[in-house]
Amino acid sequence: MSNDEPFINTLRHDTAHVLAMAVQELFPDTQVTIGPVIENGFYYDFDRKEPFTEKDLGTIEKKMKEIVNRDEKTSFKVMSREDAIKLFSDKGENYKVEIIKDLPESEELKVYYHGDWFDLCKGPHLESTGKIGKAFKLTKVAGAYWRGDSNNPMLQRIYGTAWESQEELDNHLNILKEAEKRDHRKLGRELDLFHFQEEAQGSVFWHNNGWTLFRTLIDYMRQRQEEAGYEEINTPDIMDKSLWVKSGHLEKFGDNMFTTEPREDRVYALKPMNCPGGVQVYKQGLKSYRDLPLRVAEFGKVHRYEPSGALHGLMRVRAFTQDDAHIFCTEDQITEESKKVCDLVLSIYKDFGFENVSIKFSDRPEKRVGNDDVWDKSEAALREAMEATGLKYSLNPGEGAFYGPKLEFILKDAIGREWQCGTLQVDLNLPERLDATYVGEDGLKHNPVMLHRALFGSLERFIGILIEHYAGNLPIWLSPVQAVVAPITSDINEYAESVFSSLKNNGIRVEKDLRNEKISYKIRENSLKKIPYQLILGKNEMEDNTVTLREFGNDKQEKIKFEKLNDFFQKKCMMPSHQ
């Protein structure tokens, strides 16, 4: 195994081409569109009248292996715009013609051949189809609009995964199988946490259990932020378009924003980010260098347009809540404040069971605001801060925010998947654009540095990650229901009520199961809900003033005195403390 990222990406790119070859050999009337490499695999979009079935995937995969065995040689031609258009027009590939026509006149056009089959492509590719090997698998079919636009035709997207060895493929497929069991959408239904529906695409309908989990996360983060010296604010969801013009968001982010119809010659926008609102709060009253750093936090609801095909449960939504904070500081304070953020975020992730955290440094993107001098200064400051922390990080070129460089904190979950969550961004642009100032020691006005910081990132997405990481079996302090009281027979109900009331009055999230059902049925049903503790009460327990505790995932049972029950649960259910 080479473990060479460029090589594996090339292998997956070749496999995408072989997929397209196989489809057109089996279904000649099918048009091919685009087939990029994605994380762990590839996909290709096809225009075909008949829908692909699961049976078709097996047939296509078999044909792909035949093409690998044929070991078709790879070559390419550089073509003029006119020749390329004619080549694909003659083949009936209208989508390829459209792509070519939309490319800049100056762009070199390459057509890659695998035997007689060809595709418009920049390359590179392996020497022949035989070099791919057979460690690949087609995984699913999904719908996708041409160029992600719902006004365009709906295409069929075939996903696949490809690896250098069968062992790597098998490991990946096992992870996918485990991931399917942990799918937060399935567990969200089973545990009665949330649902989605067509009338509010990309927005979450939180049920009581899910909202309890959501509020618990807010309470936890609020506590951690108060300890770290943050003030909490709240800003409007809808603001006049002019603010977003001034901030630069409308220019750089406008396609992803929701705006209202003009009314009284004013257009409003649902906020896609919390930052401009935070600046408006900062600007109220004169600020001195003595007031800095000023740490301002907000649990702000933001709205961003995502194509319907890109929506994915809690992981990709149109409306979500960010645990945003904006730290207004001087340039001299960037290093210390950045270090504090890094310490805080790593401590928080540890509380949720994420010990394996990596950090990426993302510098200036192609689409950005501000001049290069400001970017040079911002990147240098953040790099200096990272060096001061002593933490290891890798480079992620061109992936910074449009207003400044950023750090990305990436979690590794129980089955080895990586999730980008928290960010820290240095911004020397927005305070100037929005006229945020402070009076320095020299008596003159200066623009503060603005550090943008989100630790959960999106609360919705973080909840999705937690559900999948723990397979729904959340730590007891996070669990929406921490205990259920289950009497064996109805004549124990009065004692069950007293146990229930005692726990509830002491802040434990407890339910009671007084259904006229066998205790074995109750235990099984409550186990499916992954409730951490079941309190089983029978005649012996009532006479002894005890409770039999049954812990989820543990076959052992223990008896505990009623008077000790509250202390037991207070310790078990306690939110992690750092005071």
C-alpha positions in Angstrom: 0.0 0.0 0.0 1.3 3.4 -0.9 -0.8 5.5 1.5 -0.3 8.2 -1.1 -3.2 10.6 -1.2 -2.6 11.8 -4.8 -2.4 8.1 -5.9 -5.6 7.0 -4.1 -7.4 10.1 -5.6 -6.2 9.2 -9.0 -7.3 5.5 -8.5 -10.8 6.7 -7.5 -10.9 9.1 -10.4 -10.1 6.2 -12.8 -12.7 4.0 -11.1 -15.3 6.8 -11.7 -14.4 6.7 -15.4 -14.7 2.9 -15.4 -18.1 3.2 -13.8 -19.2 5.6 -16.6 -17.8 3.2 -19.2 -19.6 0.2 -17.7 -22.9 2.2 -17.6 -22.7 3.2 -21.3 -21.7 -0.3 -22.4 -24.8 -1.7 -20.6 -27.2 1.2 -21.2 -26.0 3.0 -24.5 -28.7 5.7 -24.4 -27.4 7.0 -21.1 -25.6 10.4 -21.0 -22.7 11.0 -18.6 -22.3 14.3 -16.8 -19.6 14.7 -14.0 -17.8 12.1 -11.9 -15.6 13.6 -9.2 -13.6 12.0 -6.4 -15.1 12.5 -2.9 -14.0 11.4 0.5 -13.4 7.6 0.5 -14.7 7.2 -3.0 -16.4 8.7 -6.0 -19.7 9.3 -7.8 -20.9 9.8 -11.3 -24.1 11.5 -12.4 -26.1 10.0 -15.3 -29.1 11.1 -17.4 -31.2 8.0 -18.1 -34.9 7.6 -18.5 -35.2 4.4 -16.5 -34.2 4.5 -12.8 -31.2 2.4 -11.8 -32.1 -0.4 -9.4 -30.1 -2.2 -6.7 -29.9 -5.2 -9.1 -28.4 -2.8 -11.8 -25.6 -1.9 -9.4 -24.5 -5.5 -9.2 -24.6 -5.8 -13.0 -22.7 -2.5 -13.4 -20.1 -3.6 -10.9 -19.6 -6.9 -12.8 -19.1 -5.0 -16.0 -16.6 -2.7 -14.3 -14.5 -5.8 -13.4 -14.6 -6.9 -17.0 -13.2 -3.6 -18.1 -10.5 -3.9 -15.5 -9.6 -7.3 -16.8 -9.5 -5.9 -20.4 -6.8 -3.5 -19.2 -7.7 -0.7 -21.6 -4.8 1.6 -22.2 -5.2 5.3 -21.2 -4.2 8.2 -23.4 -5.3 11.8 -23.9 -5.6 14.5 -26.6 -5.5 18.2 -26.2 -8.3 19.6 -28.3 -9.6 23.0 -29.6 -12.9 24.2 -28.2 -14.6 23.6 -31.6 -13.2 20.0 -32.0 -14.2 19.1 -28.5 -17.8 20.4 -29.0 -18.1 18.4 -32.2 -16.7 15.3 -30.6 -19.2 15.3 -27.8 -22.1 16.5 -30.0 -21.6 13.6 -32.4 -21.8 11.3 -29.4 -25.0 12.9 -28.1 -23.3 14.1 -24.9 -25.2 17.4 -24.5 -24.1 17.9 -20.9 -20.4 17.7 -21.9 -21.1 20.3 -24.6 -22.6 22.6 -22.1 -19.6 22.2 -19.8 -17.2 23.0 -22.6 -19.2 26.1 -23.7 -19.1 27.4 -20.1 -15.4 27.0 -19.7 -13.1 30.1 -20.1 -11.8 30.5 -23.6 -8.2 30.3 -22.3 -8.7 26.9 -20.6 -6.9 24.0 -22.2 -9.3 21.1 -23.0 -8.2 17.5 -22.5 -10.1 14.4 -23.6 -9.0 11.2 -21.9 -9.4 7.9 -23.7 -9.6 4.4 -22.0 -9.5 2.2 -25.1 -12.3 3.7 -27.4 -14.3 5.3 -24.6 -13.5 8.9 -23.8 -14.4 11.7 -21.4 -13.7 15.4 -20.9 -11.2 15.5 -18.1 -8.2 17.4 -16.7 -6.6 14.1 -15.5 -4.3 12.7 -14.4 -5.1 9.0 -14.8 -3.4 5.7 -14.4 -1.7 4.0 -17.4 -4.6 1.5 -17.9 -7.8 0.3 -16.4 -6.1 -2.8 -15.1 -4.1 -0.7 -12.7 -7.2 0.1 -10.7 -7.5 -3.4 -9.3 -10.8 -4.8 -8.0 -11.0 -3.3 -4.5 -14.1 -1.2 -5.3 -17.8 -1.4 -4.5 -20.9 0.6 -5.7 -22.8 1.6 -2.7 -26.0 3.5 -3.6 -28.1 5.4 -6.1 -29.4 8.9 -5.3 -31.1 11.8 -7.1 -29.2 15.0 -7.9 -30.1 18.0 -10.0 -27.8 19.0 -12.8 -25.3 21.6 -11.4 -27.2 21.5 -8.1 -30.1 23.6 -9.4 -33.6 22.5 -8.9 -34.6 24.2 -12.1 -32.4 21.8 -14.0 -33.1 18.1 -14.9 -32.9 15.5 -12.2 -30.0 13.1 -12.7 -29.2 9.7 -11.2 -26.0 9.6 -9.0 -24.2 6.4 -8.5 -21.9 6.4 -5.5 -18.9 4.0 -5.0 -15.9 3.5 -2.9 -12.4 2.3 -4.1 -9.3 1.3 -2.3 -5.8 0.0 -3.0 -6.4 -3.4 -1.4 -9.3 -5.7 -0.6 -8.4 -5.5 3.1 -8.9 -1.7 3.1 -12.2 -2.1 1.2 -13.5 -4.7 3.6 -12.6 -2.5 6.6 -14.4 0.5 5.0 -17.5 -1.6 4.3 -17.5 -2.8 7.9 -17.4 0.8 9.0 -20.3 1.7 6.7 -22.3 -1.2 8.1 -21.6 0.0 11.6 -22.4 3.6 10.5 -25.8 2.4 9.2 -26.6 1.0 12.7 -25.6 4.3 14.2 -27.4 6.5 11.7 -28.7 9.5 13.7 -31.8 9.8 11.6 -32.9 6.2 12.4 -32.0 6.6 16.1 -33.7 10.0 16.1 -37.0 8.3 15.2 -36.5 5.3 17.6 -35.6 7.5 20.5 -38.3 10.1 19.7 -35.8 13.0 19.4 -36.8 14.8 16.2 -38.3 14.6 12.8 -38.2 16.3 9.4 -41.0 17.0 6.9 -41.4 18.5 3.4 -43.1 21.7 4.6 -39.9 22.8 6.3 -37.0 21.3 4.3 -33.7 21.4 6.2 -35.3 22.5 9.5 -35.7 20.3 12.6 -38.9 19.5 14.4 -37.6 18.9 17.9 -39.6 16.5 20.1 -39.4 16.8 23.9 -36.6 14.3 24.3 -34.5 15.9 21.5 -35.2 19.4 22.8 -34.1 18.3 26.3 -30.8 17.1 24.9 -30.5 20.5 22.9 -31.1 22.5 26.1 -28.7 20.4 28.1 -25.9 21.2 25.6 -26.8 24.9 25.8 -26.7 24.8 29.6 -23.3 23.1 29.6 -21.8 25.5 27.1 -23.3 28.5 28.9 -21.7 27.3 32.1 -18.3 26.8 30.4 -18.4 30.2 28.7 -19.4 32.0 31.9 -16.4 30.4 33.6 -14.2 31.6 30.7 -15.3 35.2 31.0 -17.9 35.5 28.2 -20.9 37.8 28.1 -24.0 36.4 26.4 -26.1 38.4 23.9 -28.9 37.8 21.4 -29.3 39.5 18.1 -32.2 39.7 15.5 -32.8 36.9 13.0 -33.8 39.3 10.3 -31.9 42.5 9.4 -31.9 45.0 6.5 -30.0 44.0 3.4 -27.8 47.1 3.7 -26.0 45.6 6.7 -25.1 42.5 4.7 -23.9 44.6 1.8 -21.6 46.5 4.1 -20.3 43.4 5.8 -19.5 41.7 2.5 -21.8 38.7 3.1 -24.3 39.5 0.4 -21.5 39.8 -2.2 -19.6 36.6 -1.1 -22.4 34.6 0.3 -25.6 35.9 -1.4 -26.5 32.7 -3.2 -26.8 31.0 0.2 -29.0 33.7 1.8 -32.7 33.9 2.3 -34.1 37.3 1.5 -37.6 38.8 1.8 -39.7 40.4 -1.0 -39.3 44.2 -1.1 -41.7 46.0 1.1 -41.7 49.7 1.5 -38.6 49.7 -0.6 -36.7 47.6 1.9 -35.3 44.1 1.5 -34.5 42.1 4.6 -32.3 39.0 5.0 -32.4 36.1 7.4 -29.0 36.0 9.0 -26.6 33.4 7.6 -24.0 34.3 10.2 -24.1 35.9 13.7 -21.0 38.1 13.2 -22.5 41.4 12.0 -25.1 41.4 14.8 -22.3 40.9 17.4 -20.5 43.9 16.0 -23.6 46.1 16.4 -23.7 45.2 20.1 -20.0 45.9 20.5 -20.5 49.4 18.9 -23.0 50.5 21.5 -21.0 52.9 23.7 -17.4 54.1 23.4 -14.8 51.3 24.0 -11.3 51.7 25.4 -8.3 49.5 25.1 -8.9 48.9 28.9 -12.2 47.1 27.9 -10.4 44.6 25.7 -10.5 41.7 25.3 -14.3 41.6 25.2 -15.7 38.1 24.8 -19.3 38.1 23.5 -21.2 34.8 23.1 -24.4 34.1 21.3 -26.5 31.0 20.7 -27.7 32.4 17.3 -30.1 30.7 14.9 -28.8 31.1 11.3 -30.3 30.2 7.9 -28.4 29.2 4.8 -29.8 27.9 1.6 -28.5 24.4 0.8 -29.7 22.5 -2.3 -32.4 19.9 -1.3 -30.2 17.1 -2.6 -27.4 18.1 -0.1 -29.6 18.0 3.0 -28.7 15.1 5.4 -30.6 14.8 8.7 -29.0 17.0 11.4 -25.6 17.0 9.6 -26.7 19.3 6.7 -29.6 21.6 7.4 -30.9 25.0 6.3 -31.6 26.3 9.8 -29.3 25.7 12.7 -28.0 27.2 15.9 -24.3 28.1 16.4 -22.6 28.5 19.7 -20.9 31.6 18.3 -18.6 33.9 20.2 -16.8 37.0 19.0 -13.7 38.2 20.9 -12.8 41.8 20.3 -9.1 42.4 21.2 -6.0 44.2 20.2 -3.4 42.7 17.9 -1.1 42.1 20.9 -3.9 40.0 22.5 -4.4 37.6 19.6 -1.9 35.0 20.7 -3.2 34.8 24.3 -6.8 34.8 23.4 -6.3 32.1 20.7 -4.5 30.0 23.2 -7.4 30.3 25.6 -9.9 29.2 22.9 -7.7 26.2 22.0 -7.5 25.1 25.6 -11.3 25.6 26.1 -12.3 23.7 23.0 -10.1 20.7 23.7 -11.4 20.6 27.3 -15.0 20.7 26.1 -14.5 17.9 23.5 -12.9 15.8 26.3 -16.1 16.1 28.4 -18.0 14.5 25.5 -15.6 11.6 25.1 -13.6 13.0 22.2 -9.9 12.6 23.0 -8.6 12.3 19.5 -8.7 15.9 18.1 -6.7 17.2 15.1 -6.3 20.8 14.0 -6.1 22.2 10.5 -4.8 25.7 9.6 -6.8 27.1 6.7 -5.5 30.2 4.9 -6.9 32.6 2.4 -9.5 31.4 -0.1 -9.9 32.5 -3.6 -13.2 34.4 -2.8 -12.4 36.8 0.0 -12.6 40.3 1.3 -9.7 42.6 2.3 -6.3 43.2 0.8 -3.4 40.9 0.9 -1.5 43.0 3.5 -4.3 42.5 5.9 -4.4 38.8 5.1 -0.6 38.5 5.6 -1.0 40.1 9.0 -4.0 37.9 10.0 -2.3 34.6 8.9 0.9 35.5 10.7 -0.9 36.3 13.9 -2.9 33.0 13.9 0.2 31.0 13.0 2.1 32.7 15.9 -0.8 31.8 18.2 -0.7 28.2 17.1 3.1 28.0 17.7 2.5 29.4 21.2 0.0 26.7 22.1 2.5 24.0 21.2 -0.3 22.0 19.5 0.3 20.1 16.3 -1.6 21.2 13.2 -1.7 20.6 9.5 -2.2 23.0 6.6 -5.4 23.2 4.7 -4.6 25.6 1.9 -7.3 28.0 0.5 -10.0 26.9 2.9 -10.2 29.9 5.2 -13.3 32.0 5.8 -13.9 34.8 3.3 -12.8 37.4 5.8 -9.9 35.7 7.6 -7.8 32.5 8.2 -9.1 29.9 10.5 -8.3 26.8 12.6 -10.6 23.8 12.2 -11.0 21.3 15.0 -11.6 17.8 13.8 -13.0 15.0 16.0 -12.6 11.3 15.5 -15.6 9.2 16.6 -16.0 5.7 18.0 -15.7 4.1 14.5 -12.9 6.2 13.2 -14.8 8.8 11.2 -13.6 12.4 11.3 -16.0 15.4 11.9 -15.0 19.0 11.5 -16.7 20.9 14.3 -15.2 23.9 16.0 -13.4 26.8 14.4 -11.4 29.8 15.4 -11.0 32.6 12.9 -8.9 35.8 12.9 -10.6 38.8 11.3 -9.0 42.1 10.6 -11.6 43.0 7.9 -15.1 43.0 9.4 -14.5 45.5 12.3 -13.2 48.0 9.8 -16.0 47.4 7.3 -18.6 47.8 10.0 -16.9 50.8 11.8 -16.1 49.0 15.0 -13.4 51.0 17.0 -11.8 51.4 20.4 -9.7 54.2 21.9 -6.1 53.1 22.2 -3.5 54.2 24.7 -2.5 56.9 22.2 -6.0 58.5 22.5 -6.7 57.6 18.9 -9.4 55.3 17.4 -8.4 51.9 16.2 -10.2 48.9 14.7 -10.2 45.9 17.1 -9.2 42.4 15.9 -12.3 40.2 15.9 -11.8 36.5 16.7 -14.7 34.4 15.5 -15.2 31.2 17.6 -17.6 28.3 17.5 -16.9 25.2 19.6 -19.8 22.9 18.9 -20.1 24.6 15.5 -23.7 23.8 14.9 -25.7 22.4 17.8 -27.8 20.4 15.4 -24.8 18.8 13.8 -23.0 18.2 17.1 -26.1 16.3 18.4 -26.0 14.2 15.2 -22.4 13.4 15.8 -23.0 12.6 19.5 -25.9 10.2 18.6 -23.7 8.3 16.1 -20.6 8.3 18.3 -22.5 6.8 21.2 -24.9 4.8 19.0 -27.8 6.5 20.9 -26.5 5.4 24.3 -25.6 8.8 25.5 -23.8 9.5 28.8 -26.3 9.8 31.6 -25.8 13.5 32.1 -26.8 14.1 28.5 -29.6 11.5 28.3 -33.0 13.1 27.8 -34.5 10.4 30.2 -32.0 9.3 32.9 -34.2 6.8 34.7 -37.5 5.1 34.5 -39.5 3.7 37.4 -41.1 0.3 36.6 -43.3 -1.5 39.2 -43.7 -5.3 38.7 -47.4 -5.2 39.6 -50.0 -2.5 39.9 -50.3 -2.8 43.7 -46.7 -1.3 43.8 -47.8 1.8 42.0 -48.1 4.0 45.1 -44.5 3.2 46.1 -43.4 3.7 42.5 -45.1 7.2 42.6 -43.1 8.1 45.7 -39.8 7.0 44.1 -40.6 8.9 40.9 -41.6 12.1 42.8 -38.5 12.1 44.9 -36.2 11.8 42.0 -38.1 14.3 39.9 -38.1 16.9 42.7 -34.3 16.5 42.9 -33.8 17.4 39.2 -33.4 13.9 37.8 -35.0 13.4 34.4 -37.2 10.4 35.3 -40.3 8.7 33.9 -42.7 6.2 35.3 -43.9 3.1 33.5 -47.2 2.1 35.2 -48.6 0.2 32.2 -50.4 -3.0 33.0 -47.8 -5.2 31.3 -45.4 -7.9 32.3 -42.1 -6.6 33.8 -40.1 -8.4 31.1 -42.0 -6.5 28.5 -41.4 -3.2 30.2 -37.7 -3.9 30.6 -37.3 -4.8 26.9 -39.3 -1.7 25.8 -37.3 0.7 28.0 -34.0 -0.9 26.9 -34.9 -0.2 23.3 -35.2 3.5 24.4 -31.6 3.2 25.7 -32.6 4.7 29.1 -29.5 4.5 31.4 -31.3 3.1 34.5 -34.4 1.2 35.1 -35.7 1.1 38.7 -37.5 -2.2 39.2 -39.9 -2.2 42.1 -41.7 -5.3 43.5 -43.2 -6.4 46.8 -39.7 -7.1 48.4 -38.5 -3.6 47.4 -41.5 -1.9 48.8 -41.2 -3.8 52.1 -37.5 -3.2 52.4 -37.8 0.4 51.2 -35.3 -0.3 48.4 -35.0 -0.1 44.6 -33.5 -2.6 42.2 -31.3 -0.8 39.7 -30.8 -2.2 36.2 -28.2 -0.3 34.2 -28.4 -0.2 30.3 -25.9 -2.6 28.8 -25.2 -4.3 32.1 -26.8 -7.6 33.0 -26.0 -7.2 36.7 -28.6 -5.7 39.1 -28.0 -4.0 42.4 -30.2 -3.0 45.3 -30.1 0.4 46.8 -31.9 2.0 49.8 -34.5 4.5 48.8 -32.9 7.2 51.1 -29.6 6.8 49.2 -31.2 7.0 45.7 -31.0 10.7 45.2 -27.4 11.0 46.2 -26.6 8.1 43.8 -28.3 9.8 40.9 -27.0 13.3 41.8 -23.5 12.0 41.4 -24.3 10.0 38.3 -26.2 12.7 36.5 -23.8 15.6 37.3 -22.8 17.8 34.4 -19.0 17.9 34.0 -17.6 20.7 36.2 -14.4 22.7 35.8 -14.6 25.1 38.6 
